[in-house]
């Protein structure tokens, strides 16, 4: 990777890193959300099973105080089920996250192709600017989808992504 770059070359490099970051972040973010969904579903199902399946046992043992506890557990299971759409990621959102990630991969690949041409001195400054700004015109749908999904920053995911992207860039482009 050459050391001296002018402004447009720096913009291309920054955009390349930015696209790689978001592609990786969306991948890890979706994975994290799906893991939470699994845990949430296990807890909700456990409350429902404990409440419903042990009812006969407690009744046979004639334990009076357990009735309100069982109703409480079944109530919690019902509440968890009712609020699931507001708390846990749904299938439609997962599909949209996958579409967004695919868009970032495509954008990254185009930027990388441009960056390699720049590094190999295959383009004039004018050609670099034209290709870069033509590519930038394609990100509106990506940014719109990202805004619609309202992707929040998760500290743990962000730290892991930063490490992965830096490792990727070191391997791919021999940066320090």
C-alpha atoms as a printed R data frame, in Angstrom:
    type eleno elety resid chain resno       x       y       z
1   ATOM     1    CA   UNK     A     1   0.000   0.000   0.000
2   ATOM     2    CA   UNK     A     2   1.512   3.313  -0.989
3   ATOM     3    CA   UNK     A     3   2.271   5.837   1.753
4   ATOM     4    CA   UNK     A     4   1.448   9.077  -0.067
5   ATOM     5    CA   UNK     A     5  -2.167   9.600  -1.081
6   ATOM     6    CA   UNK     A     6  -4.043  12.693  -2.096
7   ATOM     7    CA   UNK     A     7  -7.477  13.670  -0.796
8   ATOM     8    CA   UNK     A     8  -9.588  11.606  -3.193
9   ATOM     9    CA   UNK     A     9  -7.469   8.517  -2.559
10  ATOM    10    CA   UNK     A    10  -7.910   9.036   1.188
11  ATOM    11    CA   UNK     A    11 -11.675   9.302   0.682
12  ATOM    12    CA   UNK     A    12 -11.710   6.002  -1.194
13  ATOM    13    CA   UNK     A    13  -9.631   4.350   1.573
14  ATOM    14    CA   UNK     A    14 -11.893   5.735   4.298
15  ATOM    15    CA   UNK     A    15 -15.014   4.579   2.459
16  ATOM    16    CA   UNK     A    16 -13.480   1.134   1.954
17  ATOM    17    CA   UNK     A    17 -12.761   0.795   5.687
18  ATOM    18    CA   UNK     A    18 -16.205   2.169   6.548
19  ATOM    19    CA   UNK     A    19 -17.951  -0.356   4.267
20  ATOM    20    CA   UNK     A    20 -15.919  -3.239   5.698
21  ATOM    21    CA   UNK     A    21 -16.712  -2.116   9.246
22  ATOM    22    CA   UNK     A    22 -20.461  -1.982   8.607
23  ATOM    23    CA   UNK     A    23 -20.513  -5.305   6.772
24  ATOM    24    CA   UNK     A    24 -18.791  -6.957   9.743
25  ATOM    25    CA   UNK     A    25 -20.850  -5.051  12.332
26  ATOM    26    CA   UNK     A    26 -24.145  -6.088  10.746
27  ATOM    27    CA   UNK     A    27 -22.990  -9.703  10.643
28  ATOM    28    CA   UNK     A    28 -22.036  -9.713  14.337
29  ATOM    29    CA   UNK     A    29 -25.062  -7.601  15.328
30  ATOM    30    CA   UNK     A    30 -27.491 -10.012  13.670
31  ATOM    31    CA   UNK     A    31 -25.737 -12.964  15.282
32  ATOM    32    CA   UNK     A    32 -25.952 -11.323  18.700
33  ATOM    33    CA   UNK     A    33 -29.637 -10.519  18.271
34  ATOM    34    CA   UNK     A    34 -30.395 -14.083  17.166
35  ATOM    35    CA   UNK     A    35 -28.522 -15.455  20.200
36  ATOM    36    CA   UNK     A    36 -30.644 -13.254  22.497
37  ATOM    37    CA   UNK     A    37 -33.751 -14.456  20.718
38  ATOM    38    CA   UNK     A    38 -32.816 -18.077  21.424
39  ATOM    39    CA   UNK     A    39 -32.254 -17.335  25.126
40  ATOM    40    CA   UNK     A    40 -35.508 -15.380  25.323
41  ATOM    41    CA   UNK     A    41 -37.480 -18.206  23.703
42  ATOM    42    CA   UNK     A    42 -35.925 -20.814  26.007
43  ATOM    43    CA   UNK     A    43 -36.873 -18.762  29.069
44  ATOM    44    CA   UNK     A    44 -40.431 -18.171  27.835
45  ATOM    45    CA   UNK     A    45 -40.934 -21.845  26.988
46  ATOM    46    CA   UNK     A    46 -39.429 -22.914  30.321
47  ATOM    47    CA   UNK     A    47 -41.867 -20.720  32.257
48  ATOM    48    CA   UNK     A    48 -44.780 -22.109  30.251
49  ATOM    49    CA   UNK     A    49 -43.693 -25.740  30.699
50  ATOM    50    CA   UNK     A    50 -42.961 -25.381  34.416
51  ATOM    51    CA   UNK     A    51 -46.270 -23.639  34.992
52  ATOM    52    CA   UNK     A    52 -48.398 -25.956  32.934
53  ATOM    53    CA   UNK     A    53 -46.816 -29.372  33.340
54  ATOM    54    CA   UNK     A    54 -46.246 -29.366  37.075
55  ATOM    55    CA   UNK     A    55 -49.748 -28.236  37.994
56  ATOM    56    CA   UNK     A    56 -50.995 -31.796  38.566
57  ATOM    57    CA   UNK     A    57 -47.980 -32.703  40.699
58  ATOM    58    CA   UNK     A    58 -48.495 -29.811  43.096
59  ATOM    59    CA   UNK     A    59 -52.227 -30.435  43.260
60  ATOM    60    CA   UNK     A    60 -51.638 -34.133  44.095
61  ATOM    61    CA   UNK     A    61 -49.157 -33.187  46.818
62  ATOM    62    CA   UNK     A    62 -51.744 -30.782  48.204
63  ATOM    63    CA   UNK     A    63 -49.353 -27.815  48.352
64  ATOM    64    CA   UNK     A    64 -51.642 -24.786  48.604
65  ATOM    65    CA   UNK     A    65 -49.055 -22.009  48.219
66  ATOM    66    CA   UNK     A    66 -47.849 -23.323  44.868
67  ATOM    67    CA   UNK     A    67 -51.071 -22.421  43.022
68  ATOM    68    CA   UNK     A    68 -50.334 -18.676  42.990
69  ATOM    69    CA   UNK     A    69 -46.704 -19.397  42.028
70  ATOM    70    CA   UNK     A    70 -47.811 -21.525  39.070
71  ATOM    71    CA   UNK     A    71 -50.293 -18.876  37.956
72  ATOM    72    CA   UNK     A    72 -47.492 -16.325  38.292
73  ATOM    73    CA   UNK     A    73 -45.113 -18.394  36.136
74  ATOM    74    CA   UNK     A    74 -47.786 -18.926  33.496
75  ATOM    75    CA   UNK     A    75 -48.575 -15.211  33.616
76  ATOM    76    CA   UNK     A    76 -44.909 -14.356  33.079
77  ATOM    77    CA   UNK     A    77 -44.817 -16.748  30.122
78  ATOM    78    CA   UNK     A    78 -47.888 -15.028  28.631
79  ATOM    79    CA   UNK     A    79 -46.369 -11.570  29.152
80  ATOM    80    CA   UNK     A    80 -43.079 -12.665  27.550
81  ATOM    81    CA   UNK     A    81 -45.003 -14.054  24.608
82  ATOM    82    CA   UNK     A    82 -47.055 -10.867  24.237
83  ATOM    83    CA   UNK     A    83 -44.078  -8.473  24.270
84  ATOM    84    CA   UNK     A    84 -41.758 -10.635  22.179
85  ATOM    85    CA   UNK     A    85 -42.146  -8.554  18.996
86  ATOM    86    CA   UNK     A    86 -41.097  -5.420  20.883
87  ATOM    87    CA   UNK     A    87 -38.108  -6.978  22.632
88  ATOM    88    CA   UNK     A    88 -36.673  -9.639  20.354
89  ATOM    89    CA   UNK     A    89 -35.662  -9.420  16.712
90  ATOM    90    CA   UNK     A    90 -38.194 -10.921  14.311
91  ATOM    91    CA   UNK     A    91 -37.637 -12.917  11.115
92  ATOM    92    CA   UNK     A    92 -38.420  -9.948   8.849
93  ATOM    93    CA   UNK     A    93 -35.751  -7.826  10.555
94  ATOM    94    CA   UNK     A    94 -33.212 -10.648  10.277
95  ATOM    95    CA   UNK     A    95 -33.981 -10.879   6.558
96  ATOM    96    CA   UNK     A    96 -33.539  -7.099   6.197
97  ATOM    97    CA   UNK     A    97 -30.231  -7.244   8.100
98  ATOM    98    CA   UNK     A    98 -29.017  -9.960   5.742
99  ATOM    99    CA   UNK     A    99 -30.033  -7.824   2.743
100 ATOM   100    CA   UNK     A   100 -28.211  -4.842   4.239
101 ATOM   101    CA   UNK     A   101 -25.072  -6.895   4.846
102 ATOM   102    CA   UNK     A   102 -25.176  -8.191   1.268
103 ATOM   103    CA   UNK     A   103 -25.466  -4.600   0.019
104 ATOM   104    CA   UNK     A   104 -22.421  -3.601   2.068
105 ATOM   105    CA   UNK     A   105 -20.444  -6.568   0.712
106 ATOM   106    CA   UNK     A   106 -21.288  -5.546  -2.840
107 ATOM   107    CA   UNK     A   107 -20.389  -1.913  -2.141
108 ATOM   108    CA   UNK     A   108 -17.137  -2.953  -0.450
109 ATOM   109    CA   UNK     A   109 -16.158  -5.129  -3.431
110 ATOM   110    CA   UNK     A   110 -16.680  -2.219  -5.822
111 ATOM   111    CA   UNK     A   111 -14.668   0.099  -3.590
112 ATOM   112    CA   UNK     A   112 -11.912  -2.469  -3.286
113 ATOM   113    CA   UNK     A   113 -11.724  -2.796  -7.067
114 ATOM   114    CA   UNK     A   114 -11.403   0.993  -7.314
115 ATOM   115    CA   UNK     A   115  -8.794   1.080  -4.546
116 ATOM   116    CA   UNK     A   116  -6.661  -1.563  -6.256
117 ATOM   117    CA   UNK     A   117  -6.784   0.394  -9.514
118 ATOM   118    CA   UNK     A   118  -5.670   3.482  -7.585
119 ATOM   119    CA   UNK     A   119  -2.806   1.636  -5.912
120 ATOM   120    CA   UNK     A   120  -1.713   0.200  -9.264
121 ATOM   121    CA   UNK     A   121  -1.843   3.704 -10.809
122 ATOM   122    CA   UNK     A   122  -4.301   2.592 -13.489
123 ATOM   123    CA   UNK     A   123  -6.528   5.685 -13.190
124 ATOM   124    CA   UNK     A   124  -6.153   9.414 -13.560
125 ATOM   125    CA   UNK     A   125  -7.337  11.708 -10.751
126 ATOM   126    CA   UNK     A   126 -10.383  12.575 -12.828
127 ATOM   127    CA   UNK     A   127 -11.253   8.897 -13.366
128 ATOM   128    CA   UNK     A   128 -10.827   8.203  -9.644
129 ATOM   129    CA   UNK     A   129 -13.180  11.043  -8.741
130 ATOM   130    CA   UNK     A   130 -15.755   9.999 -11.322
131 ATOM   131    CA   UNK     A   131 -15.758   6.353 -10.253
132 ATOM   132    CA   UNK     A   132 -15.757   7.203  -6.536
133 ATOM   133    CA   UNK     A   133 -18.659   9.636  -6.701
134 ATOM   134    CA   UNK     A   134 -20.588   7.320  -9.011
135 ATOM   135    CA   UNK     A   135 -20.190   4.611  -6.373
136 ATOM   136    CA   UNK     A   136 -21.206   7.024  -3.616
137 ATOM   137    CA   UNK     A   137 -24.484   7.636  -5.453
138 ATOM   138    CA   UNK     A   138 -25.366   3.964  -4.898
139 ATOM   139    CA   UNK     A   139 -25.310   4.104  -1.083
140 ATOM   140    CA   UNK     A   140 -28.611   5.919  -0.584
141 ATOM   141    CA   UNK     A   141 -30.628   2.706  -0.484
142 ATOM   142    CA   UNK     A   142 -28.073   1.156   1.886
143 ATOM   143    CA   UNK     A   143 -28.218   4.105   4.269
144 ATOM   144    CA   UNK     A   144 -32.010   4.242   4.052
145 ATOM   145    CA   UNK     A   145 -32.325   0.580   5.011
146 ATOM   146    CA   UNK     A   146 -29.804   1.041   7.817
147 ATOM   147    CA   UNK     A   147 -31.869   3.963   9.169
148 ATOM   148    CA   UNK     A   148 -35.131   2.000   8.915
149 ATOM   149    CA   UNK     A   149 -33.604  -0.885  10.872
150 ATOM   150    CA   UNK     A   150 -32.411   1.529  13.576
151 ATOM   151    CA   UNK     A   151 -29.288  -0.485  14.304
152 ATOM   152    CA   UNK     A   152 -27.945   0.385  17.725
153 ATOM   153    CA   UNK     A   153 -24.310   0.308  18.804
154 ATOM   154    CA   UNK     A   154 -23.631  -2.671  21.037
155 ATOM   155    CA   UNK     A   155 -20.353  -2.112  22.904
156 ATOM   156    CA   UNK     A   156 -19.262  -5.745  22.980
157 ATOM   157    CA   UNK     A   157 -20.112  -6.280  19.320
158 ATOM   158    CA   UNK     A   158 -18.417  -3.002  18.369
159 ATOM   159    CA   UNK     A   159 -15.153  -3.970  20.129
160 ATOM   160    CA   UNK     A   160 -15.094  -7.376  18.452
161 ATOM   161    CA   UNK     A   161 -15.843  -5.864  15.050
162 ATOM   162    CA   UNK     A   162 -13.086  -3.276  15.372
163 ATOM   163    CA   UNK     A   163 -10.593  -6.047  16.146
164 ATOM   164    CA   UNK     A   164 -11.802  -8.151  13.219
165 ATOM   165    CA   UNK     A   165 -11.668  -5.252  10.759
166 ATOM   166    CA   UNK     A   166  -8.187  -4.188  11.876
167 ATOM   167    CA   UNK     A   167  -6.994  -7.784  11.573
168 ATOM   168    CA   UNK     A   168  -8.578  -8.026   8.129
169 ATOM   169    CA   UNK     A   169  -6.946  -4.792   6.954
170 ATOM   170    CA   UNK     A   170  -3.552  -5.836   8.324
171 ATOM   171    CA   UNK     A   171  -3.756  -9.137   6.494
172 ATOM   172    CA   UNK     A   172  -5.260  -7.837   3.281
173 ATOM   173    CA   UNK     A   173  -3.406  -4.534   2.907
174 ATOM   174    CA   UNK     A   174  -0.360  -4.935   5.173
175 ATOM   175    CA   UNK     A   175  -1.219  -1.883   7.256
176 ATOM   176    CA   UNK     A   176   0.460  -1.276  10.581
